[in-house]
Amino acid sequence: MASSSSSPRPSPRLLPILAVLAVVLLGPGGGEARQPPPLHGVRPMAFDEGYTQIFGSGNLALRGEGRRVHLSLDEATGAGFASQDLFLHGFFSAAVKLPADYAAGVVVAFYLTNGDRYEKTHDELDFEFLGNVRGREWRVQTNVYGNGSTGAGREERYDLPFDPTEDFHHYSILWTQHRIIFYVDETPIREVARTEAMGAAFPSKPMSLYATIWDGSAWATLGGRYRVDYKYAPFVAEFGDLVMQGCPVNPTMDHPAAAASCGTPWYEAAASLSAGQRRAMAAFRRGHMSYSYCHDRRRYPVALSECDAARLRRLFGPDGMKYGRRGGRGRRSDVVM
């Protein structure tokens, strides 16, 4: 197994020192990104400590003694890397700087999946970054799929309160037996609690961690209206502060036995959000969520079991898209999606 296994959490006395060290390792330009609380005191990894390239040949480049990864997209190919291990739960994080200028059709993804092992019943947890035309902001989408439930996808889409092309920002996924939390920097932006009604739709099988850049012209920007324009290539996404703190498992083990082998890791406690974190999450969602499957009444005439369809309903149209902030309910925001 790689050194990314579920090592004990560092001593509280070391946390301030190690938190500073993590920022220093990110290097120039990364200091503006405020780390999510579970990242405090966790050592970022070098690429060869836990990752392997999966495609892209020369379009993956290592920088900073292997602690930075550049993935590029050109007319020939995109690029990607994956964890060497499979994990059953854990905390997974990267600091990402996205391509600037015209980036319509470009997709950068940071995600967990087991689609290579469970073709028809795969699980998946995604951050997908969707490029845009010049002068329009990148969009971020989170996805939760369990047991092949892509037909009942649980997608949400957000704008960001910063320009993700100017500096590094942390994007993190905390996945436990009972809860999933997505973070942007220190702010939790989405929480998915396991319920009996969700059943196997809650991701519960071991997954690998991936990071990729690729051509999503068919759908990524305004449903495919704006495609990748390769005169602006190469499109380069930069990754740093690579963190995998999870329960590495043998894929031949049964899942209960695999979970039992890891005991109660430190990141289980991190899944309990404080009152302040919940307020920050609610504020982010009110201000920055632009699409929610819970409000998409055309796709789901009956909301999925975990949705509180009454919450924020007045802000969203029947297609799940948020109404514009100007012009009242009759007008959508003028953002290219």
C-alpha positions as CSV (number, residue, x, y, z in Angstrom):
1,M,0.0,0.0,0.0
2,A,1.1,3.6,-0.6
3,S,2.1,5.8,2.3
4,S,-1.3,7.5,2.0
5,S,-2.9,5.0,4.5
6,S,-4.8,6.0,7.5
7,S,-2.0,7.1,9.7
8,P,-2.9,8.5,13.1
9,R,-3.8,12.2,13.3
10,P,-0.8,14.4,14.4
11,S,-0.6,15.7,17.9
12,P,-2.6,18.9,18.5
13,R,0.6,20.6,19.6
14,L,2.0,20.1,16.1
15,L,-1.1,21.3,14.1
16,P,-0.2,25.0,13.9
17,I,3.4,24.1,12.7
18,L,2.2,21.5,10.2
19,A,-0.6,23.7,8.9
20,V,2.0,26.4,8.1
21,L,4.2,23.8,6.5
22,A,1.4,22.6,4.2
23,V,1.0,26.1,2.9
24,V,4.7,26.6,2.4
25,L,4.8,23.3,0.4
26,L,2.2,24.7,-2.0
27,G,4.7,27.4,-2.9
28,P,4.3,30.9,-4.3
29,G,0.8,31.9,-5.1
30,G,-0.9,29.3,-2.9
31,G,-0.9,31.1,0.3
32,E,-4.3,32.8,-0.4
33,A,-6.1,29.5,-0.3
34,R,-7.5,28.9,3.2
35,Q,-7.4,25.2,4.1
36,P,-10.5,23.2,5.2
37,P,-10.3,22.2,8.9
38,P,-9.7,18.5,8.2
39,L,-6.5,19.4,6.2
40,H,-4.9,21.1,9.2
41,G,-1.9,19.1,10.3
42,V,-2.1,16.6,7.4
43,R,1.1,16.3,5.3
44,P,0.6,16.8,1.5
45,M,2.1,14.1,-0.6
46,A,4.6,14.0,-3.5
47,F,3.3,12.5,-6.7
48,D,5.3,9.3,-6.5
49,E,4.2,8.6,-2.9
50,G,0.7,7.6,-4.0
51,Y,-0.2,8.4,-7.6
52,T,0.3,7.1,-11.1
53,Q,-0.3,8.6,-14.5
54,I,-3.2,7.1,-16.4
55,F,-3.2,8.9,-19.7
56,G,-1.8,11.9,-21.5
57,S,1.9,10.9,-22.1
58,G,3.8,14.2,-22.1
59,N,0.8,16.2,-21.0
60,L,1.5,15.5,-17.4
61,A,4.5,17.4,-15.9
62,L,5.8,17.3,-12.3
63,R,7.1,20.5,-10.6
64,G,8.5,21.3,-7.2
65,E,10.2,18.0,-6.5
66,G,7.0,16.2,-7.5
67,R,4.7,18.1,-5.2
68,R,3.0,20.0,-8.1
69,V,1.4,18.4,-11.1
70,H,0.5,20.2,-14.3
71,L,-2.1,18.6,-16.5
72,S,-2.6,20.0,-20.0
73,L,-5.1,19.6,-22.8
74,D,-4.2,20.1,-26.5
75,E,-5.5,18.8,-29.8
76,A,-3.8,15.5,-29.3
77,T,-5.0,14.6,-25.8
78,G,-5.8,15.6,-22.2
79,A,-4.1,14.0,-19.2
80,G,-4.8,12.4,-15.9
81,F,-3.5,10.7,-12.8
82,A,-5.0,8.3,-10.2
83,S,-4.2,7.0,-6.8
84,Q,-2.2,3.7,-6.6
85,D,-4.6,2.4,-3.9
86,L,-8.4,1.9,-3.5
87,F,-9.9,3.5,-0.5
88,L,-13.0,2.8,1.6
89,H,-13.8,6.3,3.0
90,G,-11.3,9.1,3.8
91,F,-10.4,12.7,3.2
92,F,-9.1,13.7,-0.2
93,S,-7.9,17.2,-1.1
94,A,-6.0,19.2,-3.7
95,A,-5.2,22.8,-4.3
96,V,-6.1,23.6,-7.9
97,K,-5.4,26.5,-10.2
98,L,-7.5,26.5,-13.4
99,P,-6.6,27.6,-17.0
100,A,-7.2,31.2,-17.7
101,D,-8.5,33.1,-20.7
102,Y,-10.9,31.3,-23.1
103,A,-11.6,27.8,-21.7
104,A,-15.1,26.9,-23.1
105,G,-15.6,23.1,-23.3
106,V,-12.6,22.4,-21.0
107,V,-13.4,20.1,-18.1
108,V,-11.0,19.6,-15.1
109,A,-12.1,17.0,-12.6
110,F,-11.0,15.9,-9.2
111,Y,-13.0,12.8,-8.1
112,L,-13.4,9.4,-6.6
113,T,-14.8,6.5,-8.6
114,N,-14.8,2.7,-9.0
115,G,-16.1,2.7,-12.5
116,D,-13.2,0.5,-13.7
117,R,-14.3,-2.2,-11.3
118,Y,-18.0,-1.9,-11.2
119,E,-19.1,-0.9,-14.7
120,K,-22.9,-1.1,-14.1
121,T,-23.0,-0.4,-10.4
122,H,-20.2,2.1,-9.9
123,D,-20.0,4.8,-7.2
124,E,-18.6,8.3,-7.8
125,L,-18.0,11.6,-6.0
126,D,-17.0,14.5,-8.2
127,F,-15.7,18.0,-8.3
128,E,-16.1,19.0,-12.0
129,F,-14.8,22.4,-13.1
130,L,-16.5,23.6,-16.3
131,G,-14.7,26.1,-18.5
132,N,-16.3,29.1,-20.1
133,V,-15.9,31.8,-22.8
134,R,-13.6,34.7,-22.1
135,G,-15.0,37.1,-19.6
136,R,-17.3,34.4,-18.0
137,E,-16.4,32.5,-14.9
138,W,-15.7,28.9,-14.5
139,R,-18.5,26.8,-12.9
140,V,-18.0,24.1,-10.3
141,Q,-20.3,21.0,-10.2
142,T,-20.5,18.3,-7.5
143,N,-21.9,14.9,-8.3
144,V,-22.9,12.0,-6.0
145,Y,-23.6,8.6,-7.6
146,G,-24.0,5.3,-5.8
147,N,-24.5,1.8,-7.2
148,G,-24.7,3.0,-10.8
149,S,-27.4,5.6,-10.0
150,T,-26.4,8.0,-12.8
151,G,-30.0,8.0,-14.0
152,A,-30.9,9.6,-10.7
153,G,-27.9,11.9,-10.5
154,R,-27.5,14.2,-7.5
155,E,-25.8,17.1,-9.3
156,E,-25.3,20.6,-7.9
157,R,-23.6,23.5,-9.7
158,Y,-22.1,26.7,-8.2
159,D,-20.3,29.9,-9.1
160,L,-17.3,30.8,-7.0
161,P,-16.7,33.9,-4.9
162,F,-13.1,34.2,-6.4
163,D,-11.4,33.8,-9.7
164,P,-10.1,30.2,-9.7
165,T,-7.6,31.0,-12.5
166,E,-5.6,33.6,-10.5
167,D,-4.5,31.5,-7.5
168,F,-4.7,28.1,-5.9
169,H,-7.7,27.1,-3.9
170,H,-8.4,23.9,-2.0
171,Y,-11.2,21.5,-3.1
172,S,-11.8,18.6,-0.8
173,I,-14.0,15.6,-0.3
174,L,-14.7,14.0,3.1
175,W,-16.3,10.6,2.7
176,T,-17.3,8.5,5.7
177,Q,-19.7,5.6,6.3
178,H,-22.5,8.0,7.2
179,R,-21.8,11.4,5.6
180,I,-20.1,13.1,2.6
181,I,-18.9,16.7,2.8
182,F,-17.5,18.8,-0.1
183,Y,-15.3,21.8,0.8
184,V,-14.1,24.8,-1.1
185,D,-11.2,26.1,0.9
186,E,-12.3,26.2,4.5
187,T,-16.0,26.3,3.7
188,P,-18.2,23.2,3.6
189,I,-20.4,23.7,0.5
190,R,-22.4,20.5,0.5
191,E,-23.3,17.7,2.9
192,V,-24.9,14.4,2.0
193,A,-26.1,12.4,4.9
194,R,-26.8,8.7,4.5
195,T,-30.4,7.8,4.9
196,E,-32.3,4.5,4.8
197,A,-34.3,5.7,1.9
198,M,-31.2,6.4,-0.2
199,G,-30.1,2.7,0.2
200,A,-27.3,1.8,-2.2
201,A,-27.4,5.2,-3.8
202,F,-25.1,6.3,-1.1
203,P,-21.5,5.5,-2.3
204,S,-20.3,2.5,-0.2
205,K,-17.7,0.6,-2.3
206,P,-14.0,1.2,-2.4
207,M,-12.9,3.9,-4.9
208,S,-9.8,5.3,-6.4
209,L,-8.9,9.1,-6.5
210,Y,-8.5,10.7,-10.0
211,A,-7.6,14.1,-11.4
212,T,-8.1,14.8,-15.1
213,I,-8.4,17.4,-17.8
214,W,-10.3,16.7,-21.0
215,D,-12.4,18.0,-23.9
216,G,-16.1,18.2,-22.8
217,S,-17.2,20.2,-25.8
218,A,-20.4,18.1,-26.2
219,W,-21.9,19.4,-23.0
220,A,-19.7,21.4,-20.6
221,T,-20.5,25.0,-21.7
222,L,-24.1,26.0,-22.4
223,G,-25.0,22.4,-23.4
224,G,-22.3,22.2,-26.0
225,R,-22.9,25.6,-27.8
226,Y,-19.4,26.7,-27.0
227,R,-16.7,24.2,-27.8
228,V,-12.9,23.9,-27.1
229,D,-11.0,26.3,-29.3
230,Y,-7.5,24.8,-29.7
231,K,-5.9,28.1,-30.8
232,Y,-5.8,28.9,-27.1
233,A,-4.1,25.5,-26.2
234,P,-2.5,24.2,-24.3
235,F,-5.0,24.5,-21.4
236,V,-3.1,23.8,-18.2
237,A,-4.6,22.9,-14.8
238,E,-2.2,23.0,-11.9
239,F,-2.5,20.7,-8.8
240,G,-0.7,21.0,-5.5
241,D,-1.2,20.1,-1.8
242,L,-2.1,16.5,-2.8
243,V,-3.7,14.8,0.2
244,M,-5.1,11.3,0.6
245,Q,-5.9,10.3,4.1
246,G,-8.1,7.2,3.9
247,C,-8.6,3.5,4.5
248,P,-6.7,1.7,1.8
249,V,-8.2,-1.7,1.1
250,N,-7.6,-4.9,-0.8
251,P,-10.3,-5.1,-3.5
252,T,-10.8,-8.8,-2.8
253,M,-11.9,-8.1,0.8
254,D,-15.6,-7.9,1.6
255,H,-16.6,-4.3,2.5
256,P,-17.6,-4.9,6.1
257,A,-14.3,-6.6,6.8
258,A,-12.4,-3.8,5.0
259,A,-14.1,-1.1,7.1
260,A,-13.5,-3.0,10.3
261,S,-9.8,-3.3,9.5
262,C,-9.4,0.5,9.6
263,G,-11.0,1.0,13.0
264,T,-12.3,4.5,13.7
265,P,-10.0,6.9,11.8
266,W,-9.6,10.6,12.7
267,Y,-11.6,11.9,9.7
268,E,-14.8,10.4,11.1
269,A,-14.9,13.1,13.7
270,A,-14.3,15.8,11.1
271,A,-17.7,14.9,9.5
272,S,-19.5,16.5,12.5
273,L,-19.9,20.2,11.4
274,S,-19.9,23.0,14.0
275,A,-22.7,25.5,14.1
276,G,-20.4,28.1,12.5
277,Q,-19.5,25.7,9.7
278,R,-23.2,25.1,9.1
279,R,-23.9,28.8,8.9
280,A,-21.0,29.3,6.4
281,M,-22.3,26.4,4.3
282,A,-25.9,27.8,4.3
283,A,-24.6,31.3,3.2
284,F,-22.5,29.8,0.4
285,R,-25.4,27.8,-0.9
286,R,-27.8,30.8,-0.8
287,G,-25.3,33.0,-2.6
288,H,-23.5,30.7,-5.0
289,M,-25.6,27.6,-5.9
290,S,-26.9,28.0,-9.4
291,Y,-28.4,24.6,-10.0
292,S,-29.8,21.9,-7.7
293,Y,-31.3,18.5,-8.6
294,C,-33.6,19.0,-5.5
295,H,-35.3,21.9,-7.3
296,D,-35.4,20.3,-10.8
297,R,-39.1,19.5,-11.0
298,R,-38.9,18.7,-14.7
299,R,-36.4,16.0,-14.1
300,Y,-37.8,14.9,-10.8
301,P,-41.6,15.6,-10.5
302,V,-41.3,13.9,-7.1
303,A,-38.2,15.1,-5.3
304,L,-35.7,12.5,-4.2
305,S,-36.0,11.3,-0.6
306,E,-33.2,13.4,0.9
307,C,-34.4,16.7,-0.6
308,D,-36.1,19.4,1.4
309,A,-37.9,20.8,-1.7
310,A,-39.4,23.7,0.3
311,R,-36.0,25.2,1.2
312,L,-34.9,28.0,-1.1
313,R,-37.7,27.0,-3.6
314,R,-38.5,30.7,-4.4
315,L,-34.9,31.1,-5.7
316,F,-35.1,28.3,-8.3
317,G,-37.1,27.7,-11.4
318,P,-38.8,24.4,-12.4
319,D,-35.6,23.3,-14.2
320,G,-33.5,23.6,-11.1
321,M,-31.7,26.7,-12.2
322,K,-31.5,29.7,-10.0
323,Y,-33.4,32.8,-10.9
324,G,-31.4,35.9,-11.7
325,R,-30.7,38.4,-9.0
326,R,-32.0,41.2,-11.2
327,G,-35.3,41.5,-12.9
328,G,-37.3,39.3,-10.5
329,R,-38.6,35.8,-11.0
330,G,-39.1,36.2,-14.7
331,R,-35.5,36.4,-15.6
332,R,-32.5,34.1,-15.3
333,S,-29.0,35.1,-14.4
334,D,-27.1,36.0,-17.6
335,V,-24.3,33.5,-17.0
336,V,-23.2,31.2,-19.8
337,M,-23.6,27.7,-18.4
